[in-house]
Amino acid sequence: MQSTTVLLVEDDADLREEVKDYLVTEGYKVLEAGSLQACLNILRIQPVQAMVLDAGLPDGNALIALPEIRRSTDCPIVMMTAWGQLSLRLQGLQKGADYYLVKPVPLAELCAVLAALLRRSPAKESWHVNVTARVLSAPNGAKVQLTASEWVFVQLLRQSPGQVIGREELVRSLGLDPLDYDSRRMDTLLQRLRKKAEEAGLGPLPLHTRHGLGYVWEERETTLPSTGLPQR
């Protein structure tokens, strides 16, 4: 089975290397980022199962950026930072972090926290869009190239999973006027997208019609095994 992927966001290169080496020995696959922008860039193209996040980054305060990070991932986030004030710890937890560790942190403790959060967290079958290439990837690894309209359609729905998006909003996102738009064109777009995905081996899309309301992106969830070890 594949290793659990952890995104490690830390601007101190020496500490980042030390933490990465330890996580790798514990069976994790580690992606590295030394800045907030690098973190966001990775999240746009690569699904991760957990994140270790420093607060004071060269290009911004990760505590303030947590809501933006949360729009890209719902994975467990462990803050690991030298900022230990109670007000900042509360801010981190309120804005989307799942756990807050104050440096220096024993790496065995960090691994124990990650394992506990992963054990309790539902693991979603992850669909992903490569924003640059406009490629949709399914959990089974199959991929399909999206047209510009299909990409806008999928991205708008994926940004609000579980939330019904109305036809008018989708039409406007395509740069068109809902009053002049034939709704059958959207049905055709959706049918074509589903057929492309099926022919490319992606399986059924987690994209559903809510008649009279609009469309919704809903992925199934599974439960992680109850073990203190990272997924393998």
Backbone torsions as a table, in degrees:
resi	resn	phi	psi	omega
1	MET	NA	155.9	-178.6
2	GLN	-72.7	150.2	176.2
3	SER	-73.1	154.3	173.5
4	THR	-70.5	130.9	-179.0
5	THR	-93.2	124.9	178.8
6	VAL	-114.5	130.9	173.5
7	LEU	-93.9	117.7	-178.7
8	LEU	-103.0	114.2	-177.4
9	VAL	-111.6	105.9	-174.7
10	GLU	-154.4	128.0	-176.8
11	ASP	-85.5	-16.0	176.4
12	ASP	-80.4	106.3	-173.1
13	ALA	-60.4	-39.2	-179.1
14	ASP	-66.5	-45.1	179.1
15	LEU	-66.4	-39.8	179.1
16	ARG	-60.1	-42.8	179.2
17	GLU	-65.2	-40.0	179.5
18	GLU	-64.0	-46.0	-179.6
19	VAL	-66.7	-42.4	179.2
20	LYS	-58.5	-48.8	-178.5
21	ASP	-58.3	-40.6	-178.9
22	TYR	-67.2	-44.7	-179.4
23	LEU	-63.7	-38.4	179.1
24	VAL	-63.2	-41.3	178.4
25	THR	-65.1	-23.5	177.9
26	GLU	-87.6	2.8	174.3
27	GLY	99.2	5.5	179.4
28	TYR	-88.3	150.2	166.2
29	LYS	-92.8	131.7	-172.7
30	VAL	-119.6	128.0	169.1
31	LEU	-103.6	143.0	-174.3
32	GLU	-115.6	143.6	172.7
33	ALA	-142.9	137.2	-179.6
34	GLY	-105.9	5.0	-178.9
35	SER	-152.0	166.5	178.1
36	LEU	-64.7	-42.8	-179.5
37	GLN	-64.3	-40.3	177.4
38	ALA	-62.7	-38.2	176.8
39	CYS	-60.2	-49.8	-178.7
40	LEU	-64.8	-37.0	178.5
41	ASN	-63.2	-42.1	179.0
42	ILE	-64.1	-44.0	-178.1
43	LEU	-63.2	-26.0	179.7
44	ARG	-72.1	-24.7	-173.4
45	ILE	-121.7	-7.6	-172.3
46	GLN	-140.6	118.7	175.4
47	PRO	-71.3	140.7	177.0
48	VAL	-129.1	155.7	-179.2
49	GLN	-99.4	-15.1	178.3
50	ALA	-161.1	161.0	-179.6
51	MET	-139.6	138.7	170.5
52	VAL	-112.0	119.7	-166.4
53	LEU	-126.9	121.3	171.4
54	ASP	-78.0	154.1	-178.2
55	ALA	-90.8	-48.2	-175.9
56	GLY	-87.9	93.4	-178.3
57	LEU	-106.3	156.9	-173.2
58	PRO	-58.3	-30.7	-175.4
59	ASP	-110.9	14.8	177.6
60	GLY	161.4	168.1	178.7
61	ASN	-92.4	113.8	-176.8
62	ALA	-65.9	-25.8	176.7
63	LEU	-63.3	-42.1	178.4
64	ILE	-69.8	-33.0	-176.6
65	ALA	-84.0	-4.4	-176.8
66	LEU	-54.2	-43.7	178.1
67	PRO	-59.0	-38.0	177.5
68	GLU	-67.1	-41.0	177.1
69	ILE	-62.4	-40.9	-178.9
70	ARG	-65.4	-23.9	176.3
71	ARG	-72.1	-17.4	-179.5
72	SER	-99.7	-20.7	-177.4
73	THR	-155.4	147.8	173.0
74	ASP	-114.2	19.8	179.5
75	CYS	-70.3	159.9	174.8
76	PRO	-59.6	134.3	179.0
77	ILE	-118.7	123.0	175.6
78	VAL	-106.9	115.3	172.7
79	MET	-74.9	131.9	175.4
80	MET	-133.8	99.8	-168.8
81	THR	-147.0	160.7	176.8
82	ALA	-81.0	-8.2	-179.2
83	TRP	-80.2	101.1	-172.3
84	GLY	-105.6	2.4	-179.0
85	GLN	-60.9	142.9	-178.6
86	LEU	-56.4	-42.0	-177.8
87	SER	-61.2	-36.9	179.8
88	LEU	-74.7	-37.3	177.0
89	ARG	-62.2	-43.6	178.7
90	LEU	-64.8	-40.2	178.9
91	GLN	-60.0	-44.7	179.6
92	GLY	-60.7	-45.0	-179.1
93	LEU	-68.5	-36.6	-179.8
94	GLN	-71.3	-28.9	-175.9
95	LYS	-92.3	-2.4	173.3
96	GLY	136.9	-8.4	176.6
97	ALA	-73.7	151.0	178.9
98	ASP	-97.3	-21.4	-178.4
99	TYR	-156.1	151.9	-176.1
100	TYR	-133.1	115.4	178.0
101	LEU	-112.7	138.1	-179.6
102	VAL	-103.7	126.8	179.2
103	LYS	-65.5	148.9	-1.6
104	PRO	-75.7	142.7	-176.1
105	VAL	-116.9	123.6	172.0
106	PRO	-59.4	128.6	-174.5
107	LEU	-66.3	-26.8	175.0
108	ALA	-64.0	-36.6	177.8
109	GLU	-67.8	-42.2	177.4
110	LEU	-57.5	-45.4	179.6
111	CYS	-64.1	-38.1	178.6
112	ALA	-64.6	-40.1	178.2
113	VAL	-65.1	-45.4	178.4
114	LEU	-58.7	-46.8	-179.0
115	ALA	-61.5	-41.5	-179.7
116	ALA	-64.9	-43.6	-179.7
117	LEU	-66.7	-40.6	178.8
118	LEU	-67.1	-34.3	179.5
119	ARG	-64.8	-35.7	-176.0
120	ARG	-91.0	-13.9	-172.6
121	SER	-89.1	136.2	172.6
122	PRO	-66.9	136.7	179.2
123	ALA	-97.7	116.9	-178.3
124	LYS	-88.9	139.1	169.8
125	GLU	-64.6	120.7	-166.2
126	SER	-97.1	116.4	167.0
127	TRP	-93.4	147.1	-175.9
128	HIS	-145.2	146.0	176.8
129	VAL	-116.7	124.1	170.5
130	ASN	-78.9	108.4	-172.8
131	VAL	-62.4	-40.5	-176.8
132	THR	-68.3	-46.2	-175.4
133	ALA	-90.5	-9.8	-175.9
134	ARG	55.1	51.6	178.8
135	VAL	-115.8	128.0	177.1
136	LEU	-95.5	126.9	-179.8
137	SER	-113.4	136.5	178.3
138	ALA	-93.7	165.4	177.8
139	PRO	-58.0	-26.9	-179.6
140	ASN	-82.6	1.6	177.7
141	GLY	94.1	-11.4	178.2
142	ALA	-69.0	149.0	-175.9
143	LYS	-133.5	154.1	176.0
144	VAL	-143.8	140.9	177.4
145	GLN	-80.2	132.5	179.9
146	LEU	-101.0	145.5	169.5
147	THR	-74.4	170.8	180.0
148	ALA	-59.5	-42.9	-179.4
149	SER	-67.5	-42.0	178.7
150	GLU	-63.6	-39.2	-179.7
151	TRP	-63.4	-46.0	178.4
152	VAL	-60.8	-44.0	-179.3
153	PHE	-59.3	-50.9	-177.7
154	VAL	-66.8	-45.0	-177.2
155	GLN	-62.5	-41.9	-179.4
156	LEU	-62.5	-40.9	179.7
157	LEU	-71.3	-40.7	-178.1
158	ARG	-67.8	-26.2	179.7
159	GLN	-71.4	-16.7	178.8
160	SER	-133.0	65.3	-176.4
161	PRO	-60.0	136.6	179.7
162	GLY	82.4	-5.8	-178.4
163	GLN	-104.9	129.3	179.1
164	VAL	-73.3	127.6	177.6
165	ILE	-107.4	124.7	-177.0
166	GLY	-70.7	158.5	-179.2
167	ARG	-60.0	-41.1	-177.2
168	GLU	-61.3	-42.4	179.3
169	GLU	-64.6	-39.5	178.8
170	LEU	-65.7	-41.1	179.5
171	VAL	-63.2	-43.7	179.1
172	ARG	-63.5	-35.8	179.6
173	SER	-65.7	-22.3	176.5
174	LEU	-84.9	0.3	179.2
175	GLY	80.3	24.5	-176.4
176	LEU	-118.9	164.6	179.9
177	ASP	-94.6	119.2	-179.2
178	PRO	-56.2	-29.7	-178.5
179	LEU	-70.0	-26.7	-178.8
180	ASP	-104.5	8.7	-172.5
181	TYR	-102.9	128.1	175.7
182	ASP	-80.0	114.9	-175.3
183	SER	-59.8	-22.0	179.2
184	ARG	-66.1	-23.3	177.5
185	ARG	-64.9	-37.0	178.9
186	MET	-69.7	-38.5	176.3
187	ASP	-61.5	-40.6	178.6
188	THR	-65.2	-42.5	178.0
189	LEU	-58.7	-44.6	-178.6
190	LEU	-66.7	-42.9	178.8
191	GLN	-61.8	-42.2	179.5
192	ARG	-64.3	-41.4	-179.8
193	LEU	-64.5	-44.4	179.0
194	ARG	-62.2	-41.3	179.8
195	LYS	-65.2	-43.9	177.8
196	LYS	-58.8	-44.5	-178.6
197	ALA	-63.7	-41.7	-179.5
198	GLU	-66.4	-43.3	-179.0
199	GLU	-67.1	-28.6	179.6
200	ALA	-85.3	-1.7	176.4
201	GLY	87.1	14.8	-179.1
202	LEU	-77.7	-19.4	-175.4
203	GLY	83.4	-175.0	-178.6
204	PRO	-62.2	133.7	176.1
205	LEU	-73.4	144.1	176.1
206	PRO	-80.1	43.6	-175.1
207	LEU	-118.7	118.6	-170.5
208	HIS	-125.6	146.6	177.4
209	THR	-91.4	133.2	171.7
210	ARG	-111.7	98.4	-171.6
211	HIS	-56.9	129.6	-179.1
212	GLY	83.8	-8.1	-177.4
213	LEU	-119.1	-49.7	-177.5
214	GLY	151.4	-138.9	-175.4
215	TYR	-133.3	156.9	-178.5
216	VAL	-144.0	145.0	175.2
217	TRP	-103.4	115.2	-178.1
218	GLU	-133.9	116.3	177.1
219	GLU	-97.7	147.6	177.2
220	ARG	-73.7	156.9	177.8
221	GLU	-119.9	147.7	172.3
222	THR	-124.8	165.4	-178.7
223	THR	-103.3	132.6	177.5
224	LEU	-67.6	147.5	177.0
225	PRO	-62.2	146.4	-177.3
226	SER	-82.7	81.4	178.0
227	THR	-139.5	151.9	179.5
228	GLY	-80.9	-2.4	-177.5
229	LEU	-93.9	152.5	176.0
230	PRO	-65.6	153.3	176.5
231	GLN	-59.7	141.5	179.1
232	ARG	-113.7	NA	NA
